Amino acid sequence: MREIVLHFGTHQNREQGIEFTAEIRKHASPQLEASNIKILLENHYSYDYKGLNELGGEPADFLK
């Protein structure tokens, strides 16, 4: 395995959801990098798309 896809998921509070995803990446990145596995962040619909509360739909979501 060389790559793993991280889907941002959904969350009722956008900022909390983005922070949660950033924490997962922060803790998982060193182990994955040591194993030469890349994290691919999946973007999706905008947060308010059909009330789905999707995370990862805005470029700023990837900067945390």
N, C-alpha and C positions, 0 to 999 in steps of 0.2 A: 504494500500500500504506500503510495506516494503523496496522496492528497486526501483531505477530509473536508466535506462541505458543512459549514455551520450556517444553519438557517436562523435568522434573527427571531423568528416566532412571533407571538402576539402577546400583548400585555395591556391591561386596562389603563395603565399610566405609562405614557410613551417614554418619559425620561427615566423612570424606574426600570422599565424593560431594557432600554439601551444600556443603562448602568449594569444591569444583571448580565447582559451579554458580554460587556466589556470585562467584567470580573471573570467570567468563564474563560475568555481568551487569555487574560492575564495569567491565570493559573495553568492553563493547558499549553500555552505557547512554548515554554522552555522544554517540556518533555517531548512535544511533537517535533520541535526544531532539532533536538538532540538525536531524534530518530530519522531526521531528514524527511519529515512529513510536512507538507504545506497546508495551511488553513485557507480555505476558499470561503469567503463570506458571500452568501447569497442575498442579493437584493430582491425586493418583491414589490408589492403594491404600496401606494401611499397609505399613510396611517389611517386616514379617514375613508378609504375605499370601501364602500358598502358596509360600513360599520364593523369591519373585521379587525381593527386595531393592529394591523400588520406593522412590524418593525422592519427597518432596513430599506425603506422606500425613498429616503432622502439622502443625498450625498453626505450631509453632516452626521448621519447615523454611523458612518464608517470611521469617523475621526476620533471617537472616544477611545 
